[in-house]
Amino acid sequence: MARSTQPSFGTGKLMRAALYAVLILFAVYYLLPLFVMLVNSVKTLDEIRGGNMMSLPEVFTIEPWLNAWSRAQIGVEPTGLSPYFINSIMMVVPAVAISTALGAMNGYVLTKWRFPGDKIIFGLMLFACFIPFQIVLIPMARVLGMIGIAGTTSGLVLVHVVYGLGFTTLFFRNYYAAFPDELIKAAKMDGAGFWRTFTRILLPSSGPIIVVTVIWQFTNIWNDFLFGASFADFDSMPMTVALNNLVSSSTGVKEYNVHFAGAVLAALPTLIVYVVSGRYFVRGLMAGAVKG
Amino acid sequence: MASLTLDKVRKAFGPVEVLKEINLSIDDGEFLVLVGPSGCGKSTLLNLIAGLETSTDGEIRIGDRVINDVHPKDRNIAMVFQSYALYPNMTVRKNITFGLEIRGVSNAERDKAVADVAKLLQIEPLLDRKPAQLSGGQRQRVAMGRALVRDPDIFLFDEPLSNLDAKLRVDMRTEIKKLHQRLGSTIVYVTHDQIEAMTLASRIAVMKGGILQQFDTPQNIYERPNNMFVAGFIGSPSMNFMDATLRDENGTLSVHIDREGSPISLPLFEAPESYRAYAGKKVVFGIRPEALTHKRSSSDSADSQYVNFDSKVEVIEPTGADTMTVIEIAGKEIVARVRPDRAPTPGESMTFSADMSQISLFDPDSELRI
């Protein structure tokens, strides 16, 4: 098998070697920052100051990780990042769930229950994808204040749901546009109503696009800094803002090892999401592209 | 089981009228085929009966019940779709019972119903598979199973065979016909394939441009088409049309075709009275290929009235059973159906017989049958 797929001449092998060399080079290039972060997060502070960023640790310590998680000074409290990690989870999970669910329903209605003006509505929702964050900051602050959820996790959830709706609707609409209308008609003839058709026929076939949407929303909301910094109070501050406070604190010694550990902690959930469902992500994108 | 009546049914999408006053009525147990070229409104008509679209005007009745405003699920109708529309996430069994489940039929009854239908359609080994694991023919059966299991008043078929290959299509056609004979159910079937229409229907409705052209039994439509469209649409190869003049020669009407060199005159021995009015006028002479054959005499068949003429042969197309012979008369290509052992060679001249008992005459302006 292997032999038959490879050209039997020397040039083929040379090409292959060159190809691998380039691939390895790029892999190293992209992995190097992660390597630096991981290596330095398990060194003592003295070793970082005195040594080489690239060298492996002489003394292995998990102290920086523990510090970053539960002891480091964030603002005025020595709480570590853990409460803010919880804040982020409390914000991300409902925001992703609600925006995905609403996006799925929007996609369903916009493709299978067409109504006059549906194209205009979809166009306006698409527009939401292109509005820069900065523009909505002040109006959004007004709205949050008016409905009394300024500075709370619920407020952040609302902001992210509203902002994510454009994307989730776009994803689901395009996916459902390729979903055969005859199936909907068949369900209608079988007696299934609006909800039953959605939950029994469409949703079970939406696996790939749900994964795409969840990954997209999760990474975006988890990584968001601006909304978190603008709309969160101290007790609803998400991970990204806390990490910034940790790293950019101007008092005391700069504990680089703790900063590295904190940064890795902050990146961990998105990394896990990608590793676990990354292949579905690509598959989902492909499915939408080919079938559409 | 029920009869179906469409009374002055109209359908318009905005200013575009896609169905213009359709009147149809079939009895319990009939097999109605709606046939016509794409865009003729036949699928729209089926959707109106199904309740997937609402009519602009007119009345649709099943039995004595007016169903215009009845929800599709309450019409007791089942439909087989062109793409089969099997739910991809469900097994065959679930696909078949989904409708029953929604109607709140008990588990035991559902199991029994599936077993019966699966046996009838011979899909028992497939019940636990997903649609993606089935071949085209198997999907077709499952789609029919889903319709059958509900035991509806009327079955609707929307071009169910158009996605199958030629061989399978013929097999499934026979199967649908057998099923209809066995169950005696009322069926409305949409197709653009006139052969399907002829073979399956107890009555055919030929449509074009949203207008019902003719509604009759297959044989009547074939032998006595209402107009030139129906005549040309039904039958393969289609009917030959020639410009002609109807002449009165000593009391006998004859069809006169002006051909360069030697005009053809085909006497009509038993002309219907309606022809008289067209004596001396231009008509369109229509004759099916099988009525135009190699030289025969009337003694070959008692009911036929053969008239002979000569023509040069342009092309021959053997089909095995018959050889289609293309000749040219007055600038028109005409197909004759010749027995293979009497087939000519292209270029030679041959004597043909036209069976004047099987002809149609049309008004050249209105294109209606005379």
Interface residues (C-beta under 8 A of the other chain):
Chain A: P180 E182 L183 K185 A186 A187 K188 M189 D190 G191 A192 R196 R200 I201 P204 S205
Chain B: A50 L52 P72 K73 I77 A78 M79 F81 Q82 S83 A85 L86 Y87 P88 N89 M90 F98 G99 I102 R103 R146
